[in-house]
Amino acid sequence: MVNTLFKSKVSRKATQPGHEERIPKTVQLQSVTHVIEEKGVKMKLTVTDTPGFGDQINNENCWDPIIKYINEQYERYLREEILITRKRKIPDTRVHSCVYFVPPTGHWLRPLDLEFMRRLSKIVNVVPVIAKADTLTLEERAEFKQRIQKDLKAHAISVYPQEDFDEDPDDRSLNDRIREKIPFAVVGADQEHQVNGKRVLGRKTKWGIIEVENPVHCEFPMLRDLLIRSHLQDLKDITHNVHYESYRVRRLNESNRLALSPVNGLLGKDEDESNL
């Protein structure tokens, strides 16, 4: 799916030529950095995945490593930001978007999915998608979408694009259309097939070719446009101005409380900053 999304060999499996083993199911986070080119503009992309999330027998607190990782990137950025002599451009490893793959059960969201997205949506932009959507009929897919939307609303889970951050009527109009489609129903494929004399990216089945870039077949094009075209800068802005800012304020408040505690007494500014 990641390779399909960015039209490039980004996944960990793809970075190991000749290595045919499946990516192991693990909740350990693995990152791959790759440079992709979109309309002549090069972007440095880092993809972090946990292919075994939710597959364990005991999933208690299985989201902790993911939340810890996201906060660690905020902490790394904050430490660079508060230096007296800062780098001209601070290396930005913050997570700007989390694509959450929902299993195509056709029923309701699992309690695990609800709890994870509830926690995660407070610190990062969450974009839920229905994985392997070709296993559902069009009717099942539409009904499943409605159930997921009801679940998210009932549990007050705010996924991207968040209504609270629409800045003007044009933004709201565009984002309302996107919110109606959330979660996107997607199909991944990294092989091309011949369809009506054209080479298309798709998955071959005994019923025909599922074209991943055909909006009639799936909503993959909408997901890609959202992440790397129409909303790329907005994702970064919300990360910086909302999620990171919330983390920064909390950490500075913690540092101030520590600095003013009876044990430590009053610390100078430089000492205060060094507690971060």
C-alpha positions as CSV (number, residue, x, y, z in Angstrom):
1,M,0.0,0.0,0.0
2,V,2.8,2.4,0.9
3,N,4.6,1.7,-2.5
4,T,1.3,2.3,-4.3
5,L,0.6,5.5,-2.4
6,F,3.9,7.2,-3.4
7,K,4.5,5.4,-6.7
8,S,7.9,4.4,-5.4
9,K,9.6,1.6,-3.6
10,V,9.3,2.9,-0.1
11,S,8.3,-0.2,2.0
12,R,10.9,-2.1,4.1
13,K,10.4,-5.1,1.9
14,A,11.2,-3.1,-1.2
15,T,14.5,-1.8,0.2
16,Q,15.9,-5.3,0.4
17,P,16.4,-6.6,-3.1
18,G,15.9,-10.3,-3.5
19,H,14.5,-10.6,-0.1
20,E,11.1,-12.3,-0.5
21,E,10.1,-12.8,3.1
22,R,7.0,-11.2,4.4
23,I,7.3,-8.2,6.7
24,P,7.1,-9.7,10.2
25,K,4.0,-9.0,12.3
26,T,5.4,-6.8,15.1
27,V,4.4,-3.7,17.1
28,Q,8.0,-2.5,16.9
29,L,8.2,0.6,14.9
30,Q,10.3,0.5,11.7
31,S,11.1,3.6,9.6
32,V,12.2,3.9,6.1
33,T,13.3,7.3,4.6
34,H,13.0,7.8,0.8
35,V,13.1,10.8,-1.6
36,I,10.1,11.0,-3.9
37,E,9.4,13.4,-6.7
38,E,5.9,14.9,-7.2
39,K,5.5,17.2,-10.3
40,G,9.2,18.1,-10.3
41,V,9.3,18.8,-6.6
42,K,11.4,16.4,-4.5
43,M,10.2,15.5,-1.0
44,K,12.0,13.5,1.7
45,L,9.5,11.0,3.0
46,T,9.8,8.9,6.2
47,V,7.3,6.1,6.6
48,T,7.0,4.4,10.0
49,D,4.9,1.3,10.3
50,T,3.7,-1.3,12.8
51,P,2.5,-4.2,10.7
52,G,1.6,-6.4,13.7
53,F,-0.5,-3.8,15.6
54,G,-3.6,-5.4,17.1
55,D,-2.7,-8.9,16.1
56,Q,-1.4,-10.1,19.4
57,I,-3.3,-12.3,21.9
58,N,-3.0,-9.6,24.6
59,N,-3.4,-6.1,23.1
60,E,-3.4,-4.3,26.4
61,N,-1.7,-0.9,26.0
62,C,-0.4,-1.9,22.6
63,W,-0.6,1.7,21.5
64,D,2.0,2.8,24.0
65,P,5.1,2.3,21.8
66,I,3.4,4.3,19.0
67,I,2.4,7.2,21.2
68,K,5.8,7.2,22.8
69,Y,7.4,7.4,19.4
70,I,5.3,10.3,18.3
71,N,6.1,12.2,21.5
72,E,9.8,11.4,21.2
73,Q,9.8,13.2,17.8
74,Y,8.2,16.3,19.4
75,E,10.7,16.1,22.2
76,R,13.6,16.0,19.7
77,Y,12.3,19.0,17.9
78,L,11.7,20.9,21.2
79,R,15.3,20.3,22.4
80,E,16.6,21.7,19.1
81,E,14.2,24.7,19.3
82,I,15.2,25.8,22.8
83,L,18.9,25.9,22.2
84,I,20.5,29.3,22.5
85,T,22.3,28.7,19.2
86,R,19.8,27.0,17.0
87,K,20.3,25.4,13.6
88,R,19.2,27.4,10.7
89,K,16.7,24.6,9.8
90,I,15.7,22.3,12.6
91,P,15.5,18.7,11.4
92,D,11.9,17.8,11.4
93,T,11.1,14.1,12.3
94,R,7.7,14.9,13.7
95,V,4.8,12.6,12.5
96,H,2.5,14.7,10.3
97,S,-0.1,12.1,9.6
98,C,-1.1,8.6,10.8
99,V,-2.9,6.5,8.2
100,Y,-5.0,4.1,10.3
101,F,-6.0,0.9,8.4
102,V,-9.3,-0.5,9.5
103,P,-9.9,-4.2,8.8
104,P,-12.7,-4.8,6.3
105,T,-15.0,-6.6,8.7
106,G,-18.2,-4.9,7.3
107,H,-19.5,-4.5,10.9
108,W,-18.4,-1.9,13.4
109,L,-15.1,-0.6,14.6
110,R,-13.4,-2.8,17.1
111,P,-13.0,-1.5,20.7
112,L,-9.2,-1.6,20.0
113,D,-9.6,0.7,17.0
114,L,-11.8,3.1,18.9
115,E,-9.5,3.4,21.8
116,F,-6.4,3.7,19.7
117,M,-7.8,6.4,17.5
118,R,-9.2,8.2,20.5
119,R,-5.8,8.4,22.1
120,L,-3.9,9.1,18.9
121,S,-6.2,11.8,17.5
122,K,-5.1,14.0,20.5
123,I,-1.5,14.1,19.4
124,V,-1.4,13.5,15.6
125,N,-3.5,13.9,12.4
126,V,-5.4,10.5,12.0
127,V,-6.6,9.5,8.6
128,P,-8.7,6.3,8.8
129,V,-9.0,4.1,5.7
130,I,-10.7,0.7,5.0
131,A,-7.9,-1.7,4.0
132,K,-8.5,-4.3,1.3
133,A,-11.7,-2.7,0.3
134,D,-12.1,-5.1,-2.6
135,T,-13.2,-7.8,-0.2
136,L,-16.5,-5.8,0.3
137,T,-19.3,-5.3,-2.2
138,L,-20.2,-1.7,-3.0
139,E,-23.3,-2.0,-0.8
140,E,-21.3,-3.5,2.1
141,R,-18.6,-0.8,1.7
142,A,-21.1,2.1,1.8
143,E,-22.8,0.6,4.9
144,F,-19.5,0.0,6.6
145,K,-18.5,3.6,6.0
146,Q,-21.7,4.9,7.6
147,R,-21.1,2.7,10.7
148,I,-17.6,3.9,11.1
149,Q,-18.6,7.5,10.8
150,K,-21.3,6.9,13.5
151,D,-18.8,5.2,15.7
152,L,-16.3,8.1,15.4
153,K,-19.0,10.6,16.1
154,A,-20.4,8.7,19.1
155,H,-17.0,8.4,20.7
156,A,-16.0,12.0,19.9
157,I,-13.0,11.0,17.9
158,S,-11.8,13.8,15.7
159,V,-10.0,12.6,12.6
160,Y,-8.4,14.6,9.8
161,P,-9.6,17.0,8.4
162,Q,-10.9,18.3,11.7
163,E,-13.9,20.6,11.5
164,D,-12.5,22.9,14.2
165,F,-9.5,23.9,12.0
166,D,-11.4,25.0,8.9
167,E,-10.3,28.6,8.4
168,D,-12.7,29.9,5.8
169,P,-15.9,28.8,3.8
170,D,-13.9,27.5,0.9
171,D,-11.8,25.2,3.2
172,R,-15.0,24.0,5.0
173,S,-16.7,23.2,1.7
174,L,-13.7,21.2,0.4
175,N,-13.2,19.4,3.7
176,D,-16.9,18.6,4.1
177,R,-16.7,16.7,0.9
178,I,-13.6,14.8,2.2
179,R,-15.3,14.1,5.5
180,E,-18.2,12.6,3.7
181,K,-15.8,10.0,2.2
182,I,-13.9,9.3,5.4
183,P,-12.8,6.5,5.8
184,F,-11.4,6.1,2.3
185,A,-11.9,2.6,0.9
186,V,-8.6,1.6,-0.6
187,V,-6.9,-1.2,-2.5
188,G,-3.2,-1.5,-2.8
189,A,-1.2,-3.0,-5.7
190,D,2.4,-2.6,-7.1
191,Q,2.0,-4.4,-10.4
192,E,0.8,-3.0,-13.7
193,H,-1.7,-4.8,-16.0
194,Q,-3.0,-4.2,-19.6
195,V,-6.5,-2.7,-19.6
196,N,-8.0,-1.4,-22.9
197,G,-4.6,-0.9,-24.4
198,K,-3.2,1.0,-21.4
199,R,-0.9,-0.1,-18.6
200,V,-2.6,0.5,-15.2
201,L,-1.7,-0.2,-11.7
202,G,-4.0,-2.7,-10.2
203,R,-4.8,-6.1,-8.7
204,K,-5.8,-9.0,-10.9
205,T,-8.6,-11.3,-9.8
206,K,-10.6,-13.9,-11.6
207,W,-13.4,-11.3,-12.1
208,G,-11.1,-8.8,-13.7
209,I,-8.6,-6.0,-12.9
210,I,-9.2,-3.7,-9.9
211,E,-7.6,-0.4,-10.9
212,V,-6.3,1.3,-7.8
213,E,-6.2,4.7,-9.5
214,N,-9.7,4.5,-10.9
215,P,-12.1,6.3,-8.5
216,V,-14.9,4.0,-9.7
217,H,-13.1,1.1,-8.3
218,C,-11.7,2.5,-5.0
219,E,-10.9,5.8,-3.3
220,F,-7.1,5.5,-3.4
221,P,-6.6,8.6,-5.5
222,M,-8.5,10.7,-2.9
223,L,-6.2,9.4,-0.2
224,R,-3.0,10.2,-2.2
225,D,-4.3,13.7,-3.1
226,L,-5.0,14.4,0.5
227,L,-1.6,13.3,1.8
228,I,0.8,14.6,-0.8
229,R,-1.1,17.2,-2.8
230,S,-4.0,19.3,-1.6
231,H,-3.5,19.0,2.1
232,L,0.2,18.3,2.6
233,Q,1.0,21.8,3.9
234,D,-2.1,21.8,6.1
235,L,-1.1,18.5,7.7
236,K,2.2,20.1,8.6
237,D,0.7,23.3,9.8
238,I,-1.7,21.5,12.1
239,T,1.1,19.3,13.4
240,H,3.2,22.4,14.2
241,N,0.5,24.8,15.4
242,V,-1.8,22.4,17.3
243,H,-0.3,19.0,18.2
244,Y,3.3,20.1,18.7
245,E,2.3,23.3,20.4
246,S,0.2,21.4,22.9
247,Y,3.1,19.2,23.6
248,R,5.5,22.1,23.9
249,V,3.3,24.0,26.4
250,R,2.9,20.9,28.5
251,R,6.6,20.2,28.6
252,L,7.5,23.8,29.4
253,N,4.9,23.9,32.2
254,E,6.4,20.7,33.6
255,S,9.8,22.2,33.5
256,N,8.7,25.3,35.3
257,R,7.0,23.4,38.0
258,L,10.2,21.4,38.5
259,A,12.3,24.5,38.5
260,L,10.1,26.2,41.2
261,S,9.7,23.2,43.4
262,P,11.0,23.6,47.1
263,V,13.6,20.9,46.4
264,N,15.2,22.8,43.5
265,G,14.5,26.3,44.5
266,L,14.6,29.0,41.8
267,L,16.7,28.2,38.8
268,G,18.2,30.5,36.2
269,K,16.8,30.5,32.7
270,D,19.5,28.5,31.2
271,E,19.2,25.8,34.0
272,D,15.5,25.8,33.5
273,E,15.8,25.1,29.8
274,S,18.3,22.3,30.5
275,N,15.6,20.3,32.3
276,L,13.9,19.6,29.0
